[in-house]
Amino acid sequence: MAVTEQAALLVVIDGMGGHAEGARAAEAAAKSLVESFRNVPHPVFDPLGFLHLALGRAHDRVVELGVGLSVETRPRATCAVCLVQQGSAYWAHIGDSRIYHIRGGAPLERTRDHSHVEQLLREGSITEDEVQDHPMRNFVECCLGGDAVLPEMSIGRRRALAPNDIVLLCTDGVWANLKDTEVAGFCGQGAAAESPLGPALAALCHKAVVASEPYSDNATAAAIRWLGD
């Protein structure tokens, strides 16, 4: 997370391609996104344009890491990023790292993954209950890095934030074996505005790891609560 007096940038990145290469991809992408945030005036004049350009730069940075490597060993990563300023949230994602807009401990909205299973779900070919056991549930259709061509990215419109709203970003290691209501309820329904999010996030990630045993994945999350003007 990067924060100034007028804006905040939340970033969650999930490295792919093995532990070492995935870690390199995540580090490079995160550093690039924070640099982009720090190099523009705040509040950001064109939030959606900023997200598009920042993700493009992060993609290029990860692509550079794979120069000279075979296609299957190039570093890659999925990414979720959210800009919060002036009572609004603007977000974008690539792959299956998710963003949840939470109000009153319930999911108001979440991003839709760039995955084969998510496409089948949108088409009505499978149900929510069938997602967990689908053989292609881990197949991601786009990511940062790998090929030089800019990947598909989903950039959302402006979302107005109400007092005590929470925006949560997380990797698939958090949501894969939890229901959306469980993820969104990590801080408790009607939790006081002064309740710290850190311990609740740690508990959510622990719950996700336990739910995924013995095949637990990277469980990383970041969140921000809007307290109002």
MOGIUR-V396372 format. One record per backbone hydrogen bond with DSSP energy under -1.0 kcal/mol. NH is the residue of the N-H (numbers start at 1). CO is the residue of the C=O. E is the energy in kcal/mol with one decimal. If there is no record, write none. Layout:
nh=NH co=CO e=E
nh=NH co=CO e=E
This chain:
nh=2 co=9 e=-2.3
nh=4 co=7 e=-3.1
nh=8 co=84 e=-2.0
nh=9 co=2 e=-3.1
nh=10 co=82 e=-2.8
nh=12 co=80 e=-2.6
nh=14 co=78 e=-2.1
nh=16 co=76 e=-3.3
nh=22 co=18 e=-2.6
nh=23 co=19 e=-2.2
nh=24 co=20 e=-1.9
nh=25 co=21 e=-2.3
nh=26 co=22 e=-2.5
nh=27 co=23 e=-2.4
nh=28 co=24 e=-2.5
nh=29 co=25 e=-2.4
nh=30 co=26 e=-2.4
nh=31 co=27 e=-2.2
nh=32 co=28 e=-2.1
nh=33 co=29 e=-2.4
nh=34 co=30 e=-2.3
nh=35 co=31 e=-2.2
nh=36 co=32 e=-2.3
nh=37 co=33 e=-2.0
nh=38 co=34 e=-2.4
nh=39 co=35 e=-1.3
nh=40 co=37 e=-1.1
nh=50 co=46 e=-2.6
nh=51 co=47 e=-2.2
nh=52 co=48 e=-1.9
nh=53 co=49 e=-2.4
nh=54 co=50 e=-3.0
nh=55 co=51 e=-2.4
nh=56 co=52 e=-1.9
nh=57 co=53 e=-2.3
nh=58 co=54 e=-2.3
nh=59 co=55 e=-2.5
nh=60 co=56 e=-2.2
nh=61 co=57 e=-2.2
nh=62 co=58 e=-2.1
nh=63 co=59 e=-2.6
nh=64 co=60 e=-2.0
nh=66 co=63 e=-1.3
nh=67 co=64 e=-1.1
nh=69 co=66 e=-2.3
nh=73 co=70 e=-1.2
nh=76 co=16 e=-1.1
nh=77 co=144 e=-1.8
nh=78 co=14 e=-2.3
nh=79 co=94 e=-2.6
nh=80 co=12 e=-2.5
nh=81 co=92 e=-2.7
nh=82 co=10 e=-2.4
nh=83 co=90 e=-3.4
nh=84 co=8 e=-2.7
nh=85 co=88 e=-2.2
nh=88 co=85 e=-1.8
nh=89 co=159 e=-2.7
nh=90 co=83 e=-2.6
nh=92 co=81 e=-2.4
nh=93 co=154 e=-1.8
nh=94 co=79 e=-2.8
nh=98 co=170 e=-2.4
nh=100 co=168 e=-3.2
nh=101 co=109 e=-3.0
nh=102 co=166 e=-3.4
nh=103 co=106 e=-2.5
nh=106 co=103 e=-1.4
nh=108 co=101 e=-2.8
nh=109 co=101 e=-1.5
nh=111 co=99 e=-1.8
nh=114 co=95 e=-2.2
nh=115 co=113 e=-1.4
nh=116 co=139 e=-1.4
nh=119 co=115 e=-1.7
nh=120 co=116 e=-2.1
nh=121 co=117 e=-2.2
nh=122 co=118 e=-2.4
nh=123 co=119 e=-1.9
nh=125 co=120 e=-2.2
nh=134 co=131 e=-1.4
nh=137 co=134 e=-1.7
nh=139 co=136 e=-1.7
nh=141 co=114 e=-2.5
nh=144 co=77 e=-3.4
nh=154 co=93 e=-2.3
nh=156 co=91 e=-2.7
nh=159 co=89 e=-2.3
nh=161 co=87 e=-2.7
nh=164 co=226 e=-3.6
nh=165 co=162 e=-2.3
nh=166 co=102 e=-2.4
nh=167 co=224 e=-2.4
nh=168 co=100 e=-2.6
nh=169 co=222 e=-3.2
nh=170 co=98 e=-2.3
nh=171 co=220 e=-2.0
nh=174 co=171 e=-1.7
nh=175 co=171 e=-1.2
nh=176 co=172 e=-2.3
nh=178 co=175 e=-1.6
nh=183 co=179 e=-2.2
nh=184 co=180 e=-2.8
nh=185 co=181 e=-1.4
nh=186 co=183 e=-1.4
nh=188 co=185 e=-1.4
nh=191 co=188 e=-1.5
nh=195 co=192 e=-1.8
nh=201 co=197 e=-2.7
nh=202 co=198 e=-2.4
nh=203 co=199 e=-2.2
nh=204 co=200 e=-2.1
nh=205 co=201 e=-2.5
nh=206 co=202 e=-2.1
nh=207 co=203 e=-2.5
nh=208 co=204 e=-2.3
nh=209 co=205 e=-2.3
nh=210 co=206 e=-2.4
nh=211 co=207 e=-2.3
nh=212 co=208 e=-1.3
nh=215 co=212 e=-2.2
nh=222 co=169 e=-2.4
nh=224 co=167 e=-1.8
nh=226 co=165 e=-2.8
